[in-house]
Amino acid sequence: MPTVLITGANRGLGRGFAERFGEAGWRVIATCRDPESAGLGGEVHALDVTSDSSVQSLASALQGEPIDLLLNNAGIYGPRDYGFGSIDYDAWAEVVAVDALAPVRVAEALSENVAASDRKLMVFISSMMGSIAQTGSGDSIIYRSAKACLNASVNVLANGLKSRGIACVLFHPGWVRTDMGGPSAAIDITTSVRGMVNVIDRLTLEDSGRFINYDGFDIPW
Ligand SMILES: NC(=O)c1ccc[n+]([C@@H]2O[C@H](COP(=O)([O-])OP(=O)(O)OC[C@H]3O[C@@H](n4cnc5c(N)ncnc54)[C@H](OP(=O)(O)O)[C@@H]3O)[C@@H](O)[C@H]2O)c1
C-alpha cells in the first residue's frame, strides 16, 4: 500500500486529496495546523509548515517510514485589496514563507522518507499565477511572486534530487471552488483532484521538473 503525506489536509484541495487517496486504498498521513478541529478520520498529525520545530517534530515522528508521495499543498493567497502604492511588505513576507519557503522546508525534512519509498514523488501545488511566461497582468504581485519563487525552487530541487531517484513536479490545480478560489471559480474540488491524481498515477522520474495543469498539459514557466 503506497503512502501519501498531505499538508493542509483539513480543508479545500488538501482534504479532497486525502479523501481521494483514501478511497484508492493509499495510507494517508494527513497533516494540518489544528487536528482537533479538523474532523479528519485516520492518521492525522499536527503541522504548521512555517514552523521549523513543527516540521522537525513531524520528521522525528515519521523517522524510517517510507513516503511514496509528499504532497505540498498548504498555501495562502494573502491580501487581495491592494495595488502598487499600498503593498503590505510584512504580508508579502508571510505569503513567501508559507507558499515558497515552507514547501522546501517540508521536502528537506522528509526527503529520506521519500527516498526510502517505491514511488519517490514530491508534488508541489503551485499556481498558473506563478508563471512568468503567462503573467500579462499587473495585479496580485504578492501571490504571483511567491508562487514564482516556489516554481524556481522546485526546478532546482528537481535537478538536485534526480540522482536520488526523487521526482519533483509542480501543479496548477485549476481555478477551484475552495475558500481560496471562491464560489465563482471554474471547477469543483473533485474535478481538480481527480485530474491531478490521474497525472500523479503516471508520473516517473522522467517527468521531474515539469509544471503541469490539473488536466495534464504543461504550463510555460
Ligand atoms: N483554489 C484555487 O483556485 C487555487 C488555484 C491555484 C492554486 N491553488 C493552490 O492550491 C493549494 C490549496 O489551496 P486551496 O484552494 O485548497 O486553499 P484553502 O481552501 O484556503 O486551504 C488552504 C490550506 O492551507 C493550509 N495552510 C495555510 N497556512 C498553513 C500553515 N502555515 N501550515 C499548515 N497549513 C497551512 C490551510 O490550513 P488552515 O485551515 O489551518 O488555515 C488549509 O488547509 C494552495 O497552495 C493554493 O495556493 C489554489
The ligand as a MOL file (V3000), in Angstrom:
LIG
                    3D

  0  0  0     0  0            999 V3000
M  V30 BEGIN CTAB
M  V30 COUNTS 48 52 0 0 0
M  V30 BEGIN ATOM
M  V30 1 N -8.3430 27.2860 -5.1770 0
M  V30 2 C -7.7270 27.7120 -6.2710 0
M  V30 3 O -8.3600 28.2060 -7.2320 0
M  V30 4 C -6.2280 27.5770 -6.3970 0
M  V30 5 C -5.6340 27.9610 -7.6090 0
M  V30 6 C -4.2710 27.8380 -7.7610 0
M  V30 7 C -3.5080 27.3090 -6.7370 0
M  V30 8 N -4.0840 26.9490 -5.5590 0 CHG=1
M  V30 9 C -3.2140 26.3940 -4.5190 0
M  V30 10 O -3.7590 25.1840 -4.0450 0
M  V30 11 C -3.3460 24.9470 -2.6850 0
M  V30 12 C -4.5700 24.6350 -1.8310 0
M  V30 13 O -5.4250 25.7770 -1.8960 0
M  V30 14 P -6.9780 25.7070 -1.5400 0
M  V30 15 O -7.6910 26.3450 -2.6640 0
M  V30 16 O -7.3760 24.3470 -1.0750 0 CHG=-1
M  V30 17 O -6.9960 26.7500 -0.3290 0
M  V30 18 P -7.7860 26.7690 1.0680 0
M  V30 19 O -9.1180 26.1300 0.9250 0
M  V30 20 O -7.6970 28.1830 1.5140 0
M  V30 21 O -6.8880 25.8290 2.0100 0
M  V30 22 C -5.5900 26.2060 2.3310 0
M  V30 23 C -4.9840 25.1430 3.2130 0
M  V30 24 O -3.6350 25.5180 3.5290 0
M  V30 25 C -3.4890 25.4130 4.9460 0
M  V30 26 N -2.4460 26.2750 5.4830 0
M  V30 27 C -2.3010 27.6100 5.3310 0
M  V30 28 N -1.2260 28.0270 6.0400 0
M  V30 29 C -0.7010 26.9250 6.6570 0
M  V30 30 C 0.3980 26.6930 7.5220 0
M  V30 31 N 1.1850 27.7080 7.9330 0
M  V30 32 N 0.6250 25.4280 7.9430 0
M  V30 33 C -0.1490 24.4060 7.5420 0
M  V30 34 N -1.2240 24.5610 6.7500 0
M  V30 35 C -1.4880 25.8050 6.3020 0
M  V30 36 C -4.8640 25.7790 5.4930 0
M  V30 37 O -4.9580 25.3840 6.8440 0
M  V30 38 P -5.8340 26.2260 7.9420 0
M  V30 39 O -7.2360 25.7120 7.8470 0
M  V30 40 O -5.1590 25.9060 9.2370 0
M  V30 41 O -5.7380 27.6820 7.5680 0
M  V30 42 C -5.7460 24.9900 4.5400 0
M  V30 43 O -5.7540 23.6270 4.9010 0
M  V30 44 C -2.6140 26.2250 -2.2620 0
M  V30 45 O -1.2130 26.0240 -2.3670 0
M  V30 46 C -3.0710 27.2480 -3.2820 0
M  V30 47 O -2.1370 28.3160 -3.4580 0
M  V30 48 C -5.4230 27.0730 -5.3770 0
M  V30 END ATOM
M  V30 BEGIN BOND
M  V30 1 1 1 2
M  V30 2 2 2 3
M  V30 3 1 2 4
M  V30 4 1 4 5
M  V30 5 2 4 48
M  V30 6 2 5 6
M  V30 7 1 6 7
M  V30 8 2 7 8
M  V30 9 1 8 9
M  V30 10 1 8 48
M  V30 11 1 9 10
M  V30 12 1 9 46
M  V30 13 1 10 11
M  V30 14 1 11 12
M  V30 15 1 11 44
M  V30 16 1 12 13
M  V30 17 1 13 14
M  V30 18 2 14 15
M  V30 19 1 14 16
M  V30 20 1 14 17
M  V30 21 1 17 18
M  V30 22 2 18 19
M  V30 23 1 18 20
M  V30 24 1 18 21
M  V30 25 1 21 22
M  V30 26 1 22 23
M  V30 27 1 23 24
M  V30 28 1 23 42
M  V30 29 1 24 25
M  V30 30 1 25 26
M  V30 31 1 25 36
M  V30 32 1 26 27
M  V30 33 1 26 35
M  V30 34 2 27 28
M  V30 35 1 28 29
M  V30 36 1 29 30
M  V30 37 2 29 35
M  V30 38 1 30 31
M  V30 39 2 30 32
M  V30 40 1 32 33
M  V30 41 2 33 34
M  V30 42 1 34 35
M  V30 43 1 36 37
M  V30 44 1 36 42
M  V30 45 1 37 38
M  V30 46 2 38 39
M  V30 47 1 38 40
M  V30 48 1 38 41
M  V30 49 1 42 43
M  V30 50 1 44 45
M  V30 51 1 44 46
M  V30 52 1 46 47
M  V30 END BOND
M  V30 END CTAB
M  END
